[in-house]
Amino acid sequence: MAVPKRKMSRSNTRSRRSQWKTTPSNTATCPSCKALKLTHVACPSCGAYNGRQYAEALRTEHEV
């Protein structure tokens, strides 16, 4: 396995890591309730996915 001979400087390390970008998650509207949801995931507000009702709507992360 390759091992570097010299320590990489902080500026070189940070300039290399500046290319580590994240992409925003893809959202779509639910066809049954028109709420925003993640693609390929059951709707968190109505529980529907692909024309079927899968689960009760459980919104625990945003409840106050």
Rosetta blueprint (number, residue, H / E / L):
1 M L
2 A L
3 V L
4 P L
5 K L
6 R L
7 K L
8 M L
9 S L
10 R H
11 S H
12 N H
13 T H
14 R H
15 S H
16 R H
17 R H
18 S L
19 Q L
20 W L
21 K L
22 T L
23 T L
24 P L
25 S L
26 N L
27 T E
28 A E
29 T E
30 C L
31 P L
32 S L
33 C L
34 K L
35 A L
36 L E
37 K E
38 L E
39 T L
40 H L
41 V L
42 A L
43 C L
44 P L
45 S L
46 C L
47 G L
48 A E
49 Y E
50 N L
51 G L
52 R E
53 Q E
54 Y L
55 A L
56 E L
57 A L
58 L L
59 R L
60 T L
61 E L
62 H L
63 E L
64 V L
